[in-house]
């Protein structure tokens, strides 16, 4: 998927958990083979060029397409798997893949897990029994600094922006690079939709704050290009912003 994945499994690593870790790695490679738009033989690439139809694809491909449609409707079209004019569900698939990897570990008995896919995280349990995870959110304008610390149990955290990959998020209505903040972080329960909503909110630009405030179960923090920040009213329940807020 063109990024790095890491696993942090706390507590006893039983044989079942060790096997699940291997299965989670295999799962991520499988997702890449099926959904990568860079592999000409992937299901997504074959769908994009019309070599197959959705009804001819596997159940997991049809499920991802259905999730993309759910995200498109929930965001009034600001999330789109065809924002660039060609099918590319990567804005949802990475979060879905990370969530699936974490779920494999949880089902095997792991109670404290962090799976990180390119900076987007699915957290199961805490850092230890009764101890919350503490996740530093990088300041997009100062790579050696943090803009916030998110604390909690059983969370998903996704960040969209230009600091790592440049202007890769497109406005689905114009197909031009979106003009969002320097970075936007969304906190939710599960990463599939948290990741999709972070992408959509970034594409919304100035519309994002109001939309995110109306979205139940999710909170967000944005860093603007001038180094200030804004956050949804409930964000402090999850994290501590470290930058000056917009008035």
Protein Blocks (a to p, Z undefined) as FASTA:
>chain_A
ZZacddddedjddfklmmmmmmmmmmmmmmmmmmmmkbmkbmklmmmnopacfklpcfkl
mmmmmmmmmmmmmnnopaccklnopacfklmmmmmmmmmmmmmmmmnopabdcddeehia
cdehifbehiacddddddfklmkbcfbdcedehiadddddjklnopmbccfklopacddd
fbdcdddfblklmmmmmmmmmmnmmmmmmmmmmmghiacddddfkopacddfklmmmmcc
fbdcdZZ
